[in-house]
């Protein structure tokens, strides 16, 4: 997982498969650290993610909930068709705001 910041938005670039385990701990602790640093605008880049299982979905939902509870926002970027279909089947497409363009995604935090 890579972390960077653009225009006050923390961008977390995930890669590979999101299936729980040590990666979920790192993701969770990174979000908590961002909240501690008062960085509550988070964009999750899934462009290099090849698969998400049910545990991985739980990790994303938990992250979303954690940010909301702390008056923050978490949005998604570069969701592949394969993962988008999982979101559609599980009805999570209506929960997560998703963008294909990073600039548009970053601007959405300002206009919300």
KANORRA-V104515 format. One record per residue. RES is the residue in one letter. SS is DSSP state (@ for helix, = for strand, . for the rest). PHI is phi as a letter, one per 20 degrees, with the letter a starting at -180 (* if undefined). Layout:
# KANORRA-V104515
res=RES ss=SS phi=PHI
res=RES ss=SS phi=PHI
This chain:
# KANORRA-V104515
res=X ss=. phi=*
res=X ss== phi=d
res=X ss== phi=c
res=X ss== phi=b
res=X ss== phi=c
res=X ss== phi=c
res=X ss=. phi=l
res=X ss=. phi=n
res=X ss== phi=d
res=X ss== phi=f
res=X ss== phi=d
res=X ss== phi=d
res=X ss== phi=e
res=X ss== phi=e
res=X ss== phi=b
res=X ss== phi=m
res=X ss== phi=d
res=X ss== phi=d
res=X ss=. phi=c
res=X ss=. phi=n
res=X ss=. phi=m
res=X ss=@ phi=g
res=X ss=@ phi=f
res=X ss=@ phi=f
res=X ss=@ phi=f
res=X ss=@ phi=f
res=X ss=@ phi=f
res=X ss=@ phi=f
res=X ss=@ phi=f
res=X ss=@ phi=f
res=X ss=@ phi=f
res=X ss=@ phi=f
res=X ss=@ phi=f
res=X ss=@ phi=f
res=X ss=@ phi=f
res=X ss=@ phi=g
res=X ss=. phi=e
res=X ss=. phi=m
res=X ss=. phi=d
res=X ss=. phi=d
res=X ss== phi=d
res=X ss== phi=c
res=X ss== phi=d
res=X ss== phi=d
res=X ss== phi=e
res=X ss== phi=d
res=X ss== phi=g
res=X ss== phi=d
res=X ss== phi=e
res=X ss== phi=e
res=X ss== phi=b
res=X ss== phi=c
res=X ss=. phi=e
res=X ss=@ phi=f
res=X ss=@ phi=f
res=X ss=@ phi=f
res=X ss=@ phi=f
res=X ss=@ phi=g
res=X ss=@ phi=f
res=X ss=@ phi=f
res=X ss=@ phi=f
res=X ss=@ phi=f
res=X ss=@ phi=f
res=X ss=@ phi=f
res=X ss=@ phi=f
res=X ss=@ phi=g
res=X ss=@ phi=f
res=X ss=@ phi=f
res=X ss=@ phi=f
res=X ss=. phi=d
res=X ss=. phi=l
res=X ss=. phi=d
res=X ss== phi=c
res=X ss== phi=c
res=X ss== phi=c
res=X ss== phi=d
res=X ss== phi=c
res=X ss=. phi=l
res=X ss=. phi=f
res=X ss=. phi=f
res=X ss=@ phi=g
res=X ss=@ phi=f
res=X ss=@ phi=f
res=X ss=@ phi=g
res=X ss=@ phi=f
res=X ss=@ phi=f
res=X ss=@ phi=f
res=X ss=@ phi=f
res=X ss=@ phi=f
res=X ss=. phi=e
res=X ss=. phi=m
res=X ss=@ phi=e
res=X ss=@ phi=f
res=X ss=@ phi=e
res=X ss=. phi=e
res=X ss=. phi=e
res=X ss=. phi=f
res=X ss== phi=c
res=X ss== phi=c
res=X ss=. phi=e
res=X ss=. phi=d
res=X ss=@ phi=f
res=X ss=@ phi=f
res=X ss=@ phi=f
res=X ss=@ phi=f
res=X ss=@ phi=f
res=X ss=@ phi=f
res=X ss=@ phi=f
res=X ss=@ phi=f
res=X ss=@ phi=f
res=X ss=@ phi=e
res=X ss=. phi=f
